[in-house]
Amino acid sequence: MNIVAARFIYPCDQIPDFAYDYLEHRLPVTTALRFRTHLKFCKGCAEFVRLYRMAADPVQFLEETPAPPELIERTLEFLENELGKESDIR
Amino acid sequence: MTEALSFEGVNDAAFLARLRAGDSAARLAFSNLVRATHGRLLGYVRRHLGDLEESQEVLQEVYLAAHKGLGGFEGKSKLTTWLFSLAHFKVCDRIADRTRDRAVFRDVGDALDSDDGLAAVRVADGGDAGDSDLSRVTVWDSAPDKVLARNRAERWIAAAVAALEPPGCDVYQLRDVEGLSGEEVAAMLGLSHAAVRVQLHRARATIVAFVRARINRAGEFETQGGKAVRA
């Protein structure tokens, strides 16, 4: 990191502590500004925050395998058997 | 007649009233509840257990418990949150069963490794080594969900998610994967809001550490703009 720039921004070891609140937009404006400035100068921390952001939003790449429709029917059949005919839920 | 309901749609107060009516409309509403929530709940259970058949079994138990417990549902949380709670407890039970099975497996394995291994197993088993204890040993596929990862970093994140351990794992699954609010997760798991925040942050940081270690190990890859590309 640029030595001059480092005087005005946070040290690397503080960056992870801010990541959660940064993503939640809960950092005070000046803190967020210094946080972002750090990321501009520091490739390692920028990568940390990028991965942290990905980790906080995994749905986009975690496969949600659609359940085969027969599984729903099996579930309904199971419930029907377990709960008795008077509780025919189908 | 089935009603096309969305996952969030089951939280509607009128739908809940129909579920509790105790008549034929209630039974139909329950089947609609199953149809609307089955995919999300199965995904949640499967991310913990891995095996589809076992997850389906657990989910059946969840719906059975929901049907029986619906009268006691006070409506303090959303119905979907309550269902996630039931699923969470059933998953915990199942994992506890596995842990017990694993302990048996370890004990049996240790015994077999010892000098008089088979004899020890026979004694512990009250007779034939091949029967009860060994039959309780469950070998299961703990492989994580198959992931459709668009790049290497994403695949690593998916693997890291699957490798998370409780309690951070539960908080992460409910909050980041299932999208429940911090308040809902706190209520479900009996944690303070601050504890949820801490656990969630630790889980995310663990994932990042896991991925970075692999990026460093791979060496020839340089991450760029959300994608891992060859340098």
Interface residues (C-beta under 8 A of the other chain):
Chain A: P16 A19 Y20 E47 F48 R50 L51 Y52 M54 A55 A56 D57 P58 V59 F61 L62 E63 E64 T65 P66 A67 L71 I72 R74 T75 L76 F78 L79 E82 L83 S87 D88 I89 R90
Chain B: R27 L28 F30 S31 V34 R35 H38 G39 L42 G43 R46 R47 Q56 L59 Q60 Y63 L64 H67 D145 K146 V147 L148 A149 R150 A153 E154 I157 A158 A160 V161 D176 V177 G179 R197 L200 H201 A203 R204 A205 I207 V208 V211 R212 I215 T223 G226
